[in-house]
């Protein structure tokens, strides 16, 4: 990852897209029962503070722990832009 700051929302968006790979939002929604609008918000970084419930459901579908989701350079403190 290049050395620039991103928002938490952008970090979540990048990580979700990374994990989803080529899977479409509609397909994931159908398989996971996470609403399409929620997945759309996550992948587009629409919310300043994405829903932890949505992230948990996303992780549950991919059979991963939250720690694994957040174990990414996207969430390194030096890269996160924290709003004040």
Secondary structure, DSSP 8 states (H G I E B T S, - for coil): --S--EEHHHHHHHHHHHHHTT--HHHHHHHH---HHHHHHHHHT-SSS--HHHHHHHHHHTT--HHHHH-SGGG-GGGEE---
